[in-house]
Amino acid sequence: EATIIAAAKKLESHQQSGRVMKEYEKSIATLENEIDRV
């Protein structure tokens, strides 16, 4: 649980940055494309 909390806090701090969010969105899109191919 402590790891999840730490990750959540890290994600929150990352969400302050638009550039990081763009990278995150790109990663999600890539992941969705991989899932679609299966």
N, C-alpha and C positions, 0 to 999 in steps of 0.2 A: 504493500500500500504506500509506503514512504516513497518508493520509486515512482509510482503513478503520480503522487502529489508533486514530486520534484519535476517530473516531465510536464505536468499541467502548468506549473509555474513558469517553466522554461518556455512553453508554448505561448503563454500569455505575454511574456516579454517579447517574444518573436512577433506576435501579432501587432506590436507597436510599429513594426517596420513593413511598409508596403512591398518592398523588394522581396522580403522573406515570404510574404503571403503569395506573391506571384509565383515564386519557386514552389511553394506548397501546392498551389492550384495546378501547376504544371505537372507535379509529381502525381497528384490525384488523377489527372486526365490520362497520364501515361499508364497508371495502374488500371484505370477503367478500360483502356484499350487492350491491355494484356488480358483482362478478364473476358472481354468480348471475344477474343480470339480463341479462347478455350472451348 
